[in-house]
Every structure is written in C-alpha cells, then in structure tokens.
Amino acid sequence: MPPARPDQTASVLTTTIAPSTTARLVEPDSPELLSTLPATGFNLQLPWIDDADIPADHTCKGSPTHDVAPRFTWTSVPAGTVELAIVLTDQTADGYVLWAMSGIDPNLGVVEAGVVPAGAIRATNSTGALGYSGPCPPSGTHVYLAELFAIGQQLELSDGALAADAITAIETAAIDSATVSGIVAA
C-alpha cells in the first residue's frame, strides 16, 4: 500500500472486482424475484428463481388471484430472432402443457403478468383452454419448466392451434432458448 499523502490520514488501496454473474433479489417489498443470470447470453427472468416455488397467484391455488400468467422478462436476444415463444410444461406429468404462445415481439423485453401482447398467438393447452392455465398438481410435488424460445422465422400458427403442433413448430424454428424451472406441491 502506498504511503499516505500529507493531506490524507490513511492510504487508499484500489481493488478491481469482477462483475457479478448472478442477479440479486429486488426490493424486499416487491413481489418479483429475478432469476439467476449468466454473464452473457439469452436470459429469462420470472417471478421466482430457478428451482424455487412458483408463487400461488400463478397457480390454481392463489387467493384472491390465481391462474395469472407470470411476467416474463428477457435480455440478450440472439441476432436473427424474428419472434419469441413461451412454453410452460409440467415435467412431472409427461410434459403436460399449461401455456404455449408465439408471435411475441422480441423488442418488447417483457410480457407483463396476465397480458397477451399484441400480435401474439395462443395455442390451446392440455386442459383444452386457449392460453394460460396455472400449475395445479393433483398430488405430490411437480416440477414445471418455463421456456422462452428465440425463433429465427415467423411461425405460421394461428390462435387455437393444438399445443403439440405449436411446440413442434416452435422447437423446430428455435435458434436459442432460456429456461427457468419451478415447483408446486399439491
């Protein structure tokens, strides 16, 4: 450490610290949590961190609100992305589809909770409903996978497409994806 100058009472040591590669929790009074983020690459943030409990209002059990589609936020969209697609499946129940939506403008940066963005195309989920159905495991603890796909072409899907057909088209045209898992106990 260098000696103190006449106008100082102590020396100053300068240290460079590498930037953090993880996100932090937002303010304690905020309902949103940011997922762990890699330093670079396509990133997805949801209202829960990876492998954590999905908040009740995004499940069938919330009170007073429930079955509200979660807020999706993303960064570092890959070059060549024409649209984004969201898929939410129950990995414990053989890929049971709770949500499949495509046609999302990659420049939005966010799909707010419970909102269907202009131009988005919603597939029917495994319940037969159009759009989002919150996780509602019949028994035990289930693992859910939220995926955000960067699509390199415009998909030729329309509202009401079967989830299986939409997911096949999404996965076939995907140039990258980001995922966050979450859990819900019955």
N, C-alpha and C positions, 0 to 999 in steps of 0.2 A: 504494500500500500504506500502511495507517495506521502511524503510529509505534508502536514497542514501548512497552508499559506498563512501569512501574517493576519489576514482578515478572517480566518477560519479557526474554529476551536477543535476541529477534527478533520481528518482526511475523508475523501469520498471515494468509495470503491464502486466502479461501474461493472455490472454483470449483464450479459445478454442471456435471456431465457428464451428457448424455442417456444413458438406459439403452441397453445393447447390444441389437441386434436379431438377434444370432446366438447360437447355443448354443456351449458350449465342449466340449472333449473331457473325458470323465470321467477319473478317476484313471488313470495310465499302466498299472497292473496290471489294470484292468478290461477285459473283452473287449467291452464295449459302447461304441459311439460314439453321440453324439446328432447328429441331422441339423440342418442349418441351419434355424432357426426364424424366421418372420416375427414382428414385434412383437405382432400380433393375428391372430385368425382360427384356423380349424381347422388343427391341427398334427399331424404324424405323425413319430415317431422310430423308427428301425430300428437294427440293429447295424452299419450302415455309413452314411456320409454320402452325400448326393446325388451321383450320377455317379461313385462310387468302386467299388472291387472288393467283391463280396459275399464275406464270409468263407466259407472252404472247408466248414465244417460245415453250412452252409445249402445246399450244392451236392451233386452226386453224387460229388465228389472228396475230401471231408473224411476225415481219419483221426485217431483211430479212429472218430469220429462223422461221419455225413453224412446228407443229406436231412432235417435237423431244421428244421422251420418256424421262421422268425425271430420274435423278440419284437417285437410291435407295441405302441407306447405312443402315446397321443394326449392332446391338451388342447384346450380351447375348442370343445367340441362345440356345433354350432349349435342354437339354440332350435328345438323342434319335431321333434328327432331321436327316433325311436322305436326304431331298431336301427341297428347298424353292419354293414358288409360289407367283406370283404377280397378283393381280386383281385390275382393276380400273373401277369403275362404276359411272354412273350418277344417284344419289339418287333422284333427282327431276324428272327424266324421267323413273321411274319404274325400276331402276337397269340396264339401257342401258349400255352394256359392251363396254368399249373403249380399254381394254387390259386384256389379260389373258395369263400368261406364267408360265410354271412349269419347273421342272428339273434343277433348279439353285443350284449350289454347295453352301451349307451353309458356307463353309470356305472362300469364296471369300470376304465377308464383304461388297461388293459394286457391283452394276451393274451400270456402267457409263452411262451417258446420251446418248441415241441413239444407245446403244450397245446391241446386243443379245449375252449373254455369251455362250461359247462352251457347247454343250450338252443340252441347253435349248429348250423347246418345246413350240411353239407358237400356240395358238388357234385362230380361226377366231373371230373377234369382231362383234358387232351388225351391222357394216356397210358392213360386208361380207369380209373385208380385213384381211389378216394374220398379226398379230402383233398389233402395237400401232396406234391408231387414237386419235389425240388431242381433248380435250373438245371443243365443238362448239355449244353452246345452240342456238336454233332458236329464242328464245325470253326470256325476263326476266333474272333472276339470278338463276343459277343452282349450286347445291352442289354435289361435287364429292368425292367419298371415295376411297382412295388408301389403299389396304390391302396387307400385307406381311404375308404369312402363313408358319409356320413350319410344314412340312409333315413327319410323322413317318414311311413312307414306300415309295418305289419307285412307282410312278404312272405309269400306263400303258397307257399313252396318246401318240399321235403322232401329228406332225405338221399338222395343218389344222383341228383339232378336233373342233367341234362346241363349242362356248363359254359356253353355258348352260351345256353341258356334262362335259367340263373341270372343271367348277366351282363346279358342284356337286361332282366330284371326289376329288377335292381339299378340299372342306369343309368337306367331309366325312373322309378323312385321316388326317386332321389337328390336331395337338396336341397343337398348340398355334397360336395366330395371333397378329399383331401390326397394327394399323391404323393411318392414317393422313387424315383429310378432307381438301378440298379446294373449293374455289368458282370461278366462271367465269360468268360475265354478258354478255348478248348478245350485 
